[in-house]
């Protein structure tokens, strides 16, 4: 990573195991890490009985039940399927704004959720995206792979513009296995967010959106004459900002946020919004307590 902010210090690493332990307690008694499929077959977990019929494998007859009930019953087992989790991390130039940077915050959120997923033996892939480029970490599995994940995330720099639809079309064209997509982004696309999110949903992926904002974006303290520069396009615009302009901006920003939340709720997309001022570990716990990340 070329900037001076360190994404993963020793204190961060200490919090990873704590978050994993807490997440296990939150989801105690629920099916989570290794997904149970609807298929029945030979596996490690007993599911149910059914009557024996000719041609069934007699090895799975419950002879204890036969001795008690004088009836041939076949044991059924649930197969376990690994969940594929794809983390899409926005690496466009707008994500470099703020203190801490939105991109730095996104990296920490992705790393924490990836660690919990890897610890649960899910298969994890991470993709950093801009308008065209996809920088992908191939699928990893197992707790020990977290350092590969951290190294990949640490090398992501913010650059380029945002084009959600184009980036996500490139992603789905190279992603054949359906799974859970965790999108971590400020979702600042001049074309809007709907076409991009539609691309992911059309491919039957489950989707969870982490919308990251900086408090100064929602409530800027600007009054007077400025030359505003678009961080992604370098377009410059001279403006005079007064109270009415500021009020209008805040209303438009809030409308955008409300539209995004409404869109996700209507389409049953998991959603959470966070300011970078909220400690990342508190956000992770909120995500798990709302039950939005895994189900």
Steps between C-alpha positions, in 0.01 A plus 500: 500500500649828392330739740624554853199350676547144619195283453603220735697568814552269797191633674291417194630144494410454865142601428453244224487197729281689747252579224497138388428375852223755550347416163488133599313591819256721313419220258503220755244240403457636149617353171770730371855417397467181302171516311269199513361418162154365431651188348502184707800276494783340690670757723579573861174646624185298571183660359198271510355152438290358221362154432734255331411411142645234274828614348604725789847453646445265796809643672289800607221299660460588868511152653437636850175649377417170330552315829264739681237556234529194278518743205776569250594868516773663294719769651526818293788743520537861397787588275696810582590748231769765521371851456683708241533857625614770259615829646477789255707791630461838330850624413400811305656836574199624699575235761824678592305786657467553873681443825528209529476436129187318389725251319698429815176441686370276220817289515458444872135405464582259217789349696290442813210341313741293292675372814171388653403334171835322465477383860162350415656315204314705241673574171604862473594712201575873499473735203606865495311684227493836325321597180675236290768323696444194714786401728405161640636275771419139401279296728657410833383266774612446857591723790870502412428680173418825681855626450466455125179702522661774708794527262266534203286763668802695620621541142176656373528867410216733414504619138267535205134578458185317608284310253310242700314343209811448288707371792231257613439370148869419480477331838202276423647398164801356682309357798316178426423377851211674670545613856479791739636833374602754762527839330698761693480841336396864525289430187586838351426434134382793285272253318341385825509165680197314364644361175808366677311330781252359249788326321596313819144405589419383149770235535320358805771594747404584856607857566598695809590869467724689741454869414793706629481876539712770659317737734637803314330373185165498674553829683775710337610817675545712187395857442640752258679483165670175398640314204365148544692217333348160422750255649431238232482712183700812605216713368513843665198715577505846663212534749373739761348314792245666724252367755237421236748306286618308803144415601422379149815285490419334833147425382629341177759296687237373743266420212774294332560307821128444553453383140784251539359357821150480354628325189678237709206443733256457212724244332591316821864601475688506828598857579684702761633855487795613706709807555875454513482654847341179631774257611512215248461231766176658621372491143587130468304421816204702373504302177490169683239611750268606220550156346575649163832348406414132522174321553 
